[in-house]
Amino acid sequence: MMTKSPCDYENSVVKSLKSGVSTDNISAHLKTCADCQETSRVVMFFQSNLEKESPTKQLPTAGLIWFKSRLRNKQRATERAGQPILIVQIVAAIVFSGAFIWLYGNGWLNFLAIGRLLDSIDKIFVPLLAGTIGFLFVCLILIFTLRRYLLEK
């Protein structure tokens, strides 16, 4: 495949478009040369986009960037350190609730004095148990939500 050689006027066209000063010779060439017309469209496109760009913002000092980086690393370390504790608390709450329900369902609480009491007040205990479990669930959700909120700040 044969490649076309660039126009001799191309550099002059680019310089004149960037500076805004055009000679009669370049203007006449732009009317006849398709390559230079394409080059002028590209230059005009980039110039219009450069004018629309906002001025660059001043960067903060290196000390401030370093301080924020260290602070962010400490926050991440704190979050990672709290995750195992949170997982253990969730597992403990689930195991305790499951063990209590299993012991009550299989009658193992009869060895305790609570077992006889529970047999006599079934109508009161079941709603009380459901309310207690619901209350504990709401408390756990509140604790986890507050912990996440406090760790984010």
PyMOL CGO cylinders between C-alpha atoms (Angstrom):
from pymol import cmd
from pymol.cgo import CYLINDER

trace = [
    CYLINDER, 0.00, 0.00, 0.00, 1.37, 3.33, -0.97, 0.3, 1, 1, 1, 1, 1, 1,
    CYLINDER, 1.37, 3.33, -0.97, 1.27, 6.17, 1.56, 0.3, 1, 1, 1, 1, 1, 1,
    CYLINDER, 1.27, 6.17, 1.56, 0.64, 9.71, 0.55, 0.3, 1, 1, 1, 1, 1, 1,
    CYLINDER, 0.64, 9.71, 0.55, 3.33, 12.26, 1.35, 0.3, 1, 1, 1, 1, 1, 1,
    CYLINDER, 3.33, 12.26, 1.35, 2.20, 15.16, 3.55, 0.3, 1, 1, 1, 1, 1, 1,
    CYLINDER, 2.20, 15.16, 3.55, 1.56, 18.54, 2.00, 0.3, 1, 1, 1, 1, 1, 1,
    CYLINDER, 1.56, 18.54, 2.00, 4.47, 21.00, 2.07, 0.3, 1, 1, 1, 1, 1, 1,
    CYLINDER, 4.47, 21.00, 2.07, 2.19, 23.71, 3.44, 0.3, 1, 1, 1, 1, 1, 1,
    CYLINDER, 2.19, 23.71, 3.44, 0.87, 21.66, 6.38, 0.3, 1, 1, 1, 1, 1, 1,
    CYLINDER, 0.87, 21.66, 6.38, 3.29, 23.04, 9.00, 0.3, 1, 1, 1, 1, 1, 1,
    CYLINDER, 3.29, 23.04, 9.00, 2.66, 26.59, 7.80, 0.3, 1, 1, 1, 1, 1, 1,
    CYLINDER, 2.66, 26.59, 7.80, -1.11, 26.06, 7.98, 0.3, 1, 1, 1, 1, 1, 1,
    CYLINDER, -1.11, 26.06, 7.98, -0.87, 24.75, 11.55, 0.3, 1, 1, 1, 1, 1, 1,
    CYLINDER, -0.87, 24.75, 11.55, 1.34, 27.66, 12.65, 0.3, 1, 1, 1, 1, 1, 1,
    CYLINDER, 1.34, 27.66, 12.65, -0.94, 30.23, 11.05, 0.3, 1, 1, 1, 1, 1, 1,
    CYLINDER, -0.94, 30.23, 11.05, -4.07, 28.72, 12.63, 0.3, 1, 1, 1, 1, 1, 1,
    CYLINDER, -4.07, 28.72, 12.63, -2.45, 28.61, 16.07, 0.3, 1, 1, 1, 1, 1, 1,
    CYLINDER, -2.45, 28.61, 16.07, -1.24, 32.20, 15.84, 0.3, 1, 1, 1, 1, 1, 1,
    CYLINDER, -1.24, 32.20, 15.84, -4.38, 33.50, 14.17, 0.3, 1, 1, 1, 1, 1, 1,
    CYLINDER, -4.38, 33.50, 14.17, -2.36, 35.26, 11.45, 0.3, 1, 1, 1, 1, 1, 1,
    CYLINDER, -2.36, 35.26, 11.45, -2.91, 34.01, 7.92, 0.3, 1, 1, 1, 1, 1, 1,
    CYLINDER, -2.91, 34.01, 7.92, -1.26, 35.10, 4.68, 0.3, 1, 1, 1, 1, 1, 1,
    CYLINDER, -1.26, 35.10, 4.68, -2.95, 35.26, 1.29, 0.3, 1, 1, 1, 1, 1, 1,
    CYLINDER, -2.95, 35.26, 1.29, -0.79, 32.40, 0.08, 0.3, 1, 1, 1, 1, 1, 1,
    CYLINDER, -0.79, 32.40, 0.08, -1.93, 30.07, 2.94, 0.3, 1, 1, 1, 1, 1, 1,
    CYLINDER, -1.93, 30.07, 2.94, -5.58, 31.11, 2.56, 0.3, 1, 1, 1, 1, 1, 1,
    CYLINDER, -5.58, 31.11, 2.56, -5.50, 30.33, -1.15, 0.3, 1, 1, 1, 1, 1, 1,
    CYLINDER, -5.50, 30.33, -1.15, -3.83, 26.97, -0.48, 0.3, 1, 1, 1, 1, 1, 1,
    CYLINDER, -3.83, 26.97, -0.48, -6.45, 26.04, 2.15, 0.3, 1, 1, 1, 1, 1, 1,
    CYLINDER, -6.45, 26.04, 2.15, -9.20, 26.48, -0.46, 0.3, 1, 1, 1, 1, 1, 1,
    CYLINDER, -9.20, 26.48, -0.46, -7.64, 23.95, -2.81, 0.3, 1, 1, 1, 1, 1, 1,
    CYLINDER, -7.64, 23.95, -2.81, -5.84, 21.34, -0.60, 0.3, 1, 1, 1, 1, 1, 1,
    CYLINDER, -5.84, 21.34, -0.60, -8.05, 18.67, 1.00, 0.3, 1, 1, 1, 1, 1, 1,
    CYLINDER, -8.05, 18.67, 1.00, -5.27, 17.51, 3.35, 0.3, 1, 1, 1, 1, 1, 1,
    CYLINDER, -5.27, 17.51, 3.35, -4.73, 21.00, 4.73, 0.3, 1, 1, 1, 1, 1, 1,
    CYLINDER, -4.73, 21.00, 4.73, -8.49, 21.49, 5.11, 0.3, 1, 1, 1, 1, 1, 1,
    CYLINDER, -8.49, 21.49, 5.11, -8.62, 18.33, 7.25, 0.3, 1, 1, 1, 1, 1, 1,
    CYLINDER, -8.62, 18.33, 7.25, -5.61, 19.53, 9.23, 0.3, 1, 1, 1, 1, 1, 1,
    CYLINDER, -5.61, 19.53, 9.23, -7.30, 22.89, 9.84, 0.3, 1, 1, 1, 1, 1, 1,
    CYLINDER, -7.30, 22.89, 9.84, -10.47, 21.13, 11.13, 0.3, 1, 1, 1, 1, 1, 1,
    CYLINDER, -10.47, 21.13, 11.13, -8.38, 19.09, 13.57, 0.3, 1, 1, 1, 1, 1, 1,
    CYLINDER, -8.38, 19.09, 13.57, -6.46, 22.15, 14.79, 0.3, 1, 1, 1, 1, 1, 1,
    CYLINDER, -6.46, 22.15, 14.79, -9.69, 24.15, 15.23, 0.3, 1, 1, 1, 1, 1, 1,
    CYLINDER, -9.69, 24.15, 15.23, -11.28, 21.26, 17.14, 0.3, 1, 1, 1, 1, 1, 1,
    CYLINDER, -11.28, 21.26, 17.14, -8.40, 21.06, 19.59, 0.3, 1, 1, 1, 1, 1, 1,
    CYLINDER, -8.40, 21.06, 19.59, -8.23, 24.83, 20.01, 0.3, 1, 1, 1, 1, 1, 1,
    CYLINDER, -8.23, 24.83, 20.01, -11.95, 25.07, 20.79, 0.3, 1, 1, 1, 1, 1, 1,
    CYLINDER, -11.95, 25.07, 20.79, -11.66, 22.28, 23.36, 0.3, 1, 1, 1, 1, 1, 1,
    CYLINDER, -11.66, 22.28, 23.36, -8.62, 23.89, 24.98, 0.3, 1, 1, 1, 1, 1, 1,
    CYLINDER, -8.62, 23.89, 24.98, -10.54, 27.15, 25.39, 0.3, 1, 1, 1, 1, 1, 1,
    CYLINDER, -10.54, 27.15, 25.39, -13.43, 25.32, 27.11, 0.3, 1, 1, 1, 1, 1, 1,
    CYLINDER, -13.43, 25.32, 27.11, -11.11, 23.66, 29.66, 0.3, 1, 1, 1, 1, 1, 1,
    CYLINDER, -11.11, 23.66, 29.66, -11.14, 25.17, 33.12, 0.3, 1, 1, 1, 1, 1, 1,
    CYLINDER, -11.14, 25.17, 33.12, -7.85, 26.51, 34.45, 0.3, 1, 1, 1, 1, 1, 1,
    CYLINDER, -7.85, 26.51, 34.45, -5.81, 24.02, 36.42, 0.3, 1, 1, 1, 1, 1, 1,
    CYLINDER, -5.81, 24.02, 36.42, -6.34, 24.01, 40.15, 0.3, 1, 1, 1, 1, 1, 1,
    CYLINDER, -6.34, 24.01, 40.15, -3.46, 24.49, 42.50, 0.3, 1, 1, 1, 1, 1, 1,
    CYLINDER, -3.46, 24.49, 42.50, -2.38, 21.25, 44.11, 0.3, 1, 1, 1, 1, 1, 1,
    CYLINDER, -2.38, 21.25, 44.11, -2.19, 21.01, 47.91, 0.3, 1, 1, 1, 1, 1, 1,
    CYLINDER, -2.19, 21.01, 47.91, 1.18, 20.93, 49.58, 0.3, 1, 1, 1, 1, 1, 1,
    CYLINDER, 1.18, 20.93, 49.58, 3.08, 17.66, 49.81, 0.3, 1, 1, 1, 1, 1, 1,
    CYLINDER, 3.08, 17.66, 49.81, 2.83, 17.68, 53.61, 0.3, 1, 1, 1, 1, 1, 1,
    CYLINDER, 2.83, 17.68, 53.61, -0.97, 17.83, 53.49, 0.3, 1, 1, 1, 1, 1, 1,
    CYLINDER, -0.97, 17.83, 53.49, -1.14, 14.97, 50.99, 0.3, 1, 1, 1, 1, 1, 1,
    CYLINDER, -1.14, 14.97, 50.99, 1.23, 12.88, 53.14, 0.3, 1, 1, 1, 1, 1, 1,
    CYLINDER, 1.23, 12.88, 53.14, -0.81, 13.63, 56.30, 0.3, 1, 1, 1, 1, 1, 1,
    CYLINDER, -0.81, 13.63, 56.30, -4.11, 12.66, 54.63, 0.3, 1, 1, 1, 1, 1, 1,
    CYLINDER, -4.11, 12.66, 54.63, -2.53, 9.49, 53.28, 0.3, 1, 1, 1, 1, 1, 1,
    CYLINDER, -2.53, 9.49, 53.28, -1.33, 8.43, 56.73, 0.3, 1, 1, 1, 1, 1, 1,
    CYLINDER, -1.33, 8.43, 56.73, -4.73, 9.28, 58.25, 0.3, 1, 1, 1, 1, 1, 1,
    CYLINDER, -4.73, 9.28, 58.25, -6.52, 7.20, 55.60, 0.3, 1, 1, 1, 1, 1, 1,
    CYLINDER, -6.52, 7.20, 55.60, -4.17, 4.26, 56.25, 0.3, 1, 1, 1, 1, 1, 1,
    CYLINDER, -4.17, 4.26, 56.25, -4.91, 4.45, 59.99, 0.3, 1, 1, 1, 1, 1, 1,
    CYLINDER, -4.91, 4.45, 59.99, -8.66, 4.47, 59.33, 0.3, 1, 1, 1, 1, 1, 1,
    CYLINDER, -8.66, 4.47, 59.33, -8.36, 1.42, 57.09, 0.3, 1, 1, 1, 1, 1, 1,
    CYLINDER, -8.36, 1.42, 57.09, -6.32, -0.38, 59.75, 0.3, 1, 1, 1, 1, 1, 1,
    CYLINDER, -6.32, -0.38, 59.75, -8.96, 0.43, 62.35, 0.3, 1, 1, 1, 1, 1, 1,
    CYLINDER, -8.96, 0.43, 62.35, -11.71, -0.94, 60.12, 0.3, 1, 1, 1, 1, 1, 1,
    CYLINDER, -11.71, -0.94, 60.12, -9.74, -4.14, 59.48, 0.3, 1, 1, 1, 1, 1, 1,
    CYLINDER, -9.74, -4.14, 59.48, -9.05, -4.59, 63.20, 0.3, 1, 1, 1, 1, 1, 1,
    CYLINDER, -9.05, -4.59, 63.20, -12.74, -4.27, 64.07, 0.3, 1, 1, 1, 1, 1, 1,
    CYLINDER, -12.74, -4.27, 64.07, -13.97, -6.80, 61.51, 0.3, 1, 1, 1, 1, 1, 1,
    CYLINDER, -13.97, -6.80, 61.51, -13.05, -9.99, 63.45, 0.3, 1, 1, 1, 1, 1, 1,
    CYLINDER, -13.05, -9.99, 63.45, -14.72, -8.62, 66.58, 0.3, 1, 1, 1, 1, 1, 1,
    CYLINDER, -14.72, -8.62, 66.58, -17.88, -7.86, 64.64, 0.3, 1, 1, 1, 1, 1, 1,
    CYLINDER, -17.88, -7.86, 64.64, -17.92, -11.34, 63.12, 0.3, 1, 1, 1, 1, 1, 1,
    CYLINDER, -17.92, -11.34, 63.12, -17.46, -13.00, 66.52, 0.3, 1, 1, 1, 1, 1, 1,
    CYLINDER, -17.46, -13.00, 66.52, -20.32, -10.93, 67.99, 0.3, 1, 1, 1, 1, 1, 1,
    CYLINDER, -20.32, -10.93, 67.99, -22.67, -11.94, 65.18, 0.3, 1, 1, 1, 1, 1, 1,
    CYLINDER, -22.67, -11.94, 65.18, -21.74, -15.61, 65.48, 0.3, 1, 1, 1, 1, 1, 1,
    CYLINDER, -21.74, -15.61, 65.48, -22.14, -15.51, 69.29, 0.3, 1, 1, 1, 1, 1, 1,
    CYLINDER, -22.14, -15.51, 69.29, -25.61, -13.97, 69.03, 0.3, 1, 1, 1, 1, 1, 1,
    CYLINDER, -25.61, -13.97, 69.03, -26.70, -16.58, 66.48, 0.3, 1, 1, 1, 1, 1, 1,
    CYLINDER, -26.70, -16.58, 66.48, -25.26, -19.49, 68.49, 0.3, 1, 1, 1, 1, 1, 1,
    CYLINDER, -25.26, -19.49, 68.49, -26.82, -18.27, 71.75, 0.3, 1, 1, 1, 1, 1, 1,
    CYLINDER, -26.82, -18.27, 71.75, -30.24, -17.80, 70.15, 0.3, 1, 1, 1, 1, 1, 1,
    CYLINDER, -30.24, -17.80, 70.15, -30.07, -21.17, 68.40, 0.3, 1, 1, 1, 1, 1, 1,
    CYLINDER, -30.07, -21.17, 68.40, -28.89, -23.00, 71.53, 0.3, 1, 1, 1, 1, 1, 1,
    CYLINDER, -28.89, -23.00, 71.53, -31.63, -21.46, 73.67, 0.3, 1, 1, 1, 1, 1, 1,
    CYLINDER, -31.63, -21.46, 73.67, -34.35, -22.35, 71.17, 0.3, 1, 1, 1, 1, 1, 1,
    CYLINDER, -34.35, -22.35, 71.17, -32.98, -25.89, 70.78, 0.3, 1, 1, 1, 1, 1, 1,
    CYLINDER, -32.98, -25.89, 70.78, -32.76, -26.42, 74.55, 0.3, 1, 1, 1, 1, 1, 1,
    CYLINDER, -32.76, -26.42, 74.55, -36.29, -25.14, 75.02, 0.3, 1, 1, 1, 1, 1, 1,
    CYLINDER, -36.29, -25.14, 75.02, -37.66, -27.25, 72.17, 0.3, 1, 1, 1, 1, 1, 1,
    CYLINDER, -37.66, -27.25, 72.17, -36.05, -30.48, 73.39, 0.3, 1, 1, 1, 1, 1, 1,
    CYLINDER, -36.05, -30.48, 73.39, -37.03, -30.03, 77.00, 0.3, 1, 1, 1, 1, 1, 1,
    CYLINDER, -37.03, -30.03, 77.00, -33.49, -29.71, 78.32, 0.3, 1, 1, 1, 1, 1, 1,
    CYLINDER, -33.49, -29.71, 78.32, -34.47, -26.67, 80.35, 0.3, 1, 1, 1, 1, 1, 1,
    CYLINDER, -34.47, -26.67, 80.35, -36.44, -28.97, 82.69, 0.3, 1, 1, 1, 1, 1, 1,
    CYLINDER, -36.44, -28.97, 82.69, -33.21, -29.60, 84.62, 0.3, 1, 1, 1, 1, 1, 1,
    CYLINDER, -33.21, -29.60, 84.62, -33.34, -25.98, 85.65, 0.3, 1, 1, 1, 1, 1, 1,
    CYLINDER, -33.34, -25.98, 85.65, -36.05, -24.39, 87.72, 0.3, 1, 1, 1, 1, 1, 1,
    CYLINDER, -36.05, -24.39, 87.72, -36.86, -22.30, 84.68, 0.3, 1, 1, 1, 1, 1, 1,
    CYLINDER, -36.86, -22.30, 84.68, -38.13, -25.40, 82.86, 0.3, 1, 1, 1, 1, 1, 1,
    CYLINDER, -38.13, -25.40, 82.86, -41.02, -25.94, 85.29, 0.3, 1, 1, 1, 1, 1, 1,
    CYLINDER, -41.02, -25.94, 85.29, -41.84, -22.27, 85.20, 0.3, 1, 1, 1, 1, 1, 1,
    CYLINDER, -41.84, -22.27, 85.20, -41.89, -22.28, 81.42, 0.3, 1, 1, 1, 1, 1, 1,
    CYLINDER, -41.89, -22.28, 81.42, -44.26, -25.24, 81.29, 0.3, 1, 1, 1, 1, 1, 1,
    CYLINDER, -44.26, -25.24, 81.29, -46.80, -23.43, 83.44, 0.3, 1, 1, 1, 1, 1, 1,
    CYLINDER, -46.80, -23.43, 83.44, -46.73, -20.12, 81.64, 0.3, 1, 1, 1, 1, 1, 1,
    CYLINDER, -46.73, -20.12, 81.64, -46.53, -21.15, 77.98, 0.3, 1, 1, 1, 1, 1, 1,
    CYLINDER, -46.53, -21.15, 77.98, -49.04, -18.52, 76.96, 0.3, 1, 1, 1, 1, 1, 1,
    CYLINDER, -49.04, -18.52, 76.96, -46.88, -15.77, 78.43, 0.3, 1, 1, 1, 1, 1, 1,
    CYLINDER, -46.88, -15.77, 78.43, -43.43, -17.10, 77.63, 0.3, 1, 1, 1, 1, 1, 1,
    CYLINDER, -43.43, -17.10, 77.63, -43.76, -17.57, 73.85, 0.3, 1, 1, 1, 1, 1, 1,
    CYLINDER, -43.76, -17.57, 73.85, -44.68, -13.91, 73.20, 0.3, 1, 1, 1, 1, 1, 1,
    CYLINDER, -44.68, -13.91, 73.20, -42.06, -12.85, 75.75, 0.3, 1, 1, 1, 1, 1, 1,
    CYLINDER, -42.06, -12.85, 75.75, -39.41, -14.97, 73.98, 0.3, 1, 1, 1, 1, 1, 1,
    CYLINDER, -39.41, -14.97, 73.98, -40.41, -13.63, 70.57, 0.3, 1, 1, 1, 1, 1, 1,
    CYLINDER, -40.41, -13.63, 70.57, -40.29, -10.07, 71.88, 0.3, 1, 1, 1, 1, 1, 1,
    CYLINDER, -40.29, -10.07, 71.88, -36.91, -10.63, 73.53, 0.3, 1, 1, 1, 1, 1, 1,
    CYLINDER, -36.91, -10.63, 73.53, -35.42, -12.10, 70.38, 0.3, 1, 1, 1, 1, 1, 1,
    CYLINDER, -35.42, -12.10, 70.38, -36.86, -9.24, 68.35, 0.3, 1, 1, 1, 1, 1, 1,
    CYLINDER, -36.86, -9.24, 68.35, -35.48, -6.70, 70.82, 0.3, 1, 1, 1, 1, 1, 1,
    CYLINDER, -35.48, -6.70, 70.82, -32.03, -8.32, 70.72, 0.3, 1, 1, 1, 1, 1, 1,
    CYLINDER, -32.03, -8.32, 70.72, -32.14, -8.35, 66.93, 0.3, 1, 1, 1, 1, 1, 1,
    CYLINDER, -32.14, -8.35, 66.93, -32.99, -4.63, 66.81, 0.3, 1, 1, 1, 1, 1, 1,
    CYLINDER, -32.99, -4.63, 66.81, -30.23, -3.88, 69.35, 0.3, 1, 1, 1, 1, 1, 1,
    CYLINDER, -30.23, -3.88, 69.35, -27.67, -5.82, 67.31, 0.3, 1, 1, 1, 1, 1, 1,
    CYLINDER, -27.67, -5.82, 67.31, -28.65, -3.98, 64.13, 0.3, 1, 1, 1, 1, 1, 1,
    CYLINDER, -28.65, -3.98, 64.13, -28.41, -0.66, 65.97, 0.3, 1, 1, 1, 1, 1, 1,
    CYLINDER, -28.41, -0.66, 65.97, -24.98, -1.53, 67.38, 0.3, 1, 1, 1, 1, 1, 1,
    CYLINDER, -24.98, -1.53, 67.38, -23.64, -2.60, 63.97, 0.3, 1, 1, 1, 1, 1, 1,
    CYLINDER, -23.64, -2.60, 63.97, -25.07, 0.49, 62.27, 0.3, 1, 1, 1, 1, 1, 1,
    CYLINDER, -25.07, 0.49, 62.27, -23.61, 2.83, 64.87, 0.3, 1, 1, 1, 1, 1, 1,
    CYLINDER, -23.61, 2.83, 64.87, -20.25, 1.06, 64.71, 0.3, 1, 1, 1, 1, 1, 1,
    CYLINDER, -20.25, 1.06, 64.71, -20.11, 1.49, 60.93, 0.3, 1, 1, 1, 1, 1, 1,
    CYLINDER, -20.11, 1.49, 60.93, -21.18, 5.12, 61.22, 0.3, 1, 1, 1, 1, 1, 1,
    CYLINDER, -21.18, 5.12, 61.22, -18.55, 5.86, 63.88, 0.3, 1, 1, 1, 1, 1, 1,
    CYLINDER, -18.55, 5.86, 63.88, -15.81, 4.06, 61.93, 0.3, 1, 1, 1, 1, 1, 1,
    CYLINDER, -15.81, 4.06, 61.93, -16.58, 6.09, 58.79, 0.3, 1, 1, 1, 1, 1, 1,
    CYLINDER, -16.58, 6.09, 58.79, -16.02, 9.38, 60.57, 0.3, 1, 1, 1, 1, 1, 1,
]
cmd.load_cgo(trace, "trace")
